[in-house]
Amino acid sequence: MFREANYLTYLGYKLFGENIRKKIHKYYDLEKSLRRAMISMPPEMYIATAQMISVIFGIIGAIVGLIAAYVLLTFIPIPETIFPITIPDSIYPYWKFYRPFVFGGILAIIITVILYYIGYLIFVIYPSTVISDRKSKIDRTLPHAITFMHSLSMGGMNLIQIFRSLADYYEVYGEVSNEASRIIRDMELLGKDLRTALSDAVETSPSENFKEFLHGLITIIDSGGDVTRYLEERADFYLERARQDQKGFLEFLGLMSESYITAFVAGPLFLIIIQTVMVVMGQGNDIALYAIIYLVIPIGSFFFAMIIKLLSPTEEGEPPRLRESFVLPKKKVRAEEYEKDIKKLRKAIKNWKFKKVLKNPLSPIRKKPIYSFIISIPLGIAFVIYGYMQYPYIVGMDFMRWFFVIDDYIFIALIIIFLPFVMFYELGRRKIRRTLRLAPIFLSKLASANESGMPIYRAIAMIAKTDTSPLKREIQKIKSDIDWGISLNDALVRFANRLRVFELSRTMALLNEALKSTGNVTEVLMVSAKDASNAELLRRERLTNMFMYVIIIYISFFVFIGIVYIISSTFLSTLAESAQKVAQSGAASSGFAMLQSIDVEVYKNIFMHASIFQGLFAGLVAGVMGEGSLSSGIKHSLIMLLLAYVLFNIIM
């Protein structure tokens, strides 16, 4: 955000710097917030940037305001009663002439002021959002980071070396690594001792848990206590706290599921029934019914799913790719020869990757299921175009009736678009779940074999030969790497990089670094297996409890489509038949006369759309509640879409 603002910062400081320096004492809290957010910018420069951005927003607001004023005054007349003030007759002609310009100017000023303060407000709240984000990431990673530190401490590393190693694994430990980097920076660049650097980190860290951990570490340093024992105790403590936090989040999900059912299942269903009855009685409005089905249900459910997604403590982005160690060539080479060899190597790698894709075209989609949309979206659009060619829209045709004819092609196109993604995504998730389940078992076997006196290489070779789990092939690859002269550390790194799972990458990073610092391989393997097992237990506990909310969403969906199905298949048809009989008897009342004008088939289509939209977006909510992912919700959306479509088109 701030790299692009360099020129704006310089200009803003030139324009507003003098005034900001006079009020610098007011920005003491801002300075602390910037340090906690790790925003490398002095507070006066930050305020100068904020004011410059606000001015730009104000200029944009003035332009937008003038355009909006022109459009409104040109196409929308201003009511005389908007400002009920008495204008003297002598100046009324002038007031009538200049009145549009006055209102236009007021509108432009209001929009300018609003955008100006929006620009400033963005900069005011931005550090707080970064601090909150960093806090949650630190708290989520802290138990595993302390386990990492404990493993290194068992190998005899001192605290400075431990913090340096922790800082090197940013891709695994994220914001905790950033905090460690700041501690190392203070010691190496600013000349502070370890205790002072830890005290400063306490002042700047956004996480209370991390502050508490550092306070205890300072106490251990002052008293000369056992650092290894302290780290072991803190790792267990924060793991238990993470379990308690997860329990609190699950209780929060229970509240959110009840809110969702009330607001976006029972609420729309109640409104649909009310509107249907009012239409039957000749008092309703189809616009309100359309708004509930095509706006309230999809938009409300989608934003509800996004809110839960933002509040869910899940890993973000792609799993990290660990760095392998490498050995520089002993023979000295000239720079131009080195560049030539690098170019040849890159070209060879590109050719190899291209040939690999040609041999297995689905491999990129298996790795990134989102690539399936490259094929499925054009196919889905082509299917909709085919449907349009079968039933083209003609000017003057009732749009809703035409839409009810072509909607089948749209819903089938949605299935064509999302089905390949769901298949490849779920296959990938199945592989991840299998890896997370089997990795702790593999590490425990390795530790047991090593504890009995078997060298680590022979233990891997033995497990690769005797193991019968789906992980056997990957274990054999570790053995093959070692046979080819690759170090054990790099073989484990390659193992993690092939599977690309967050928890496994973290475990392999812990094991890899700990093996460098100690000869006690068995104890390190035990700690690594324990860390992997704890992560797996937390994950399974979370998924088991969250699965209950998926069931709740499905039950609410079945209730919704059941009631809507009864209304469309029985209620309206029965009333229409009764009205027809009364009309034939010559005793039709006005209510039944209104009922005769209702097209039952149209309302059946409307209710089918209501069920399908409810299923599509309820599926996303179920995915976020059940697995913390919108991508996981697409399979639920497809299942509910198919159920609603089959119910209304085949069974009815």
LINJODA-V910712 format. One line per field, one symbol per residue. phi: phi as a letter, one per 20 degrees, with the letter a starting at -180 (. if undefined). burial: 1 if it has 16 or more other ideal C-beta (glycine too) atoms within 10 Angstrom, else 0. A space follows every 50 residues. Layout:
# LINJODA-V910712
phi = ???
burial = ???
This chain:
# LINJODA-V910712
phi = .effegffffffffedgfffffdfffdfffffffffeleebfffffffff fffffffffffffffffffffffedcfeffefcfdedgffdggffffegg ffffffffffffffffffgffgffeggfffffffffffffeggffffgff ffffenfeffffffffffdffddlfffffffffffffeeemeegffffff fffdfeefffffffgfffffffemfeffffffffffffffffffffffff ffffffffffffeccffgfffffffffffgendecfgffffffecfffff ffffffffffeeedfdmegfdfeefbdfffffcfffffffffffffffff fffffffffcfefffffcgfffffeffgffffffffffffcffdgnffff ffffeefgfffffffffefffffffffffffffffffeffffffffffff ffoegfffffffffeefdffegfffffffffffenffgffffffgfffel cgffffffffffffffdbeefgfffffffffffffffffffffffffgff ffffffffffffffffffedfffffffffffffffndfefffffffeeef fffffffffffffffgeffffffffecmbfffffffffffgffffffedd ff
burial = 00001001100110011001000000100100111111100011111111 11111011001100110110001000000000000000000000000011 00110011001100110011001001100110011111111111111111 11111010100111111110111111111111110110000101001101 11011110111111011101100000110111011111100100110011 00100110011001101110110011001100010000100110011101 11011001100100100011010000000000000000000000000000 00000000000000100010110001000100110010000000000000 00010010101111111111110110011001001101111111111011 00000100111011001000110111011011000101111111111011 11111111111111101100111111111111111101100100110011 01110110011011101110110011001001000001000101100101 00111111111111111111111111111111111111111011101100 00
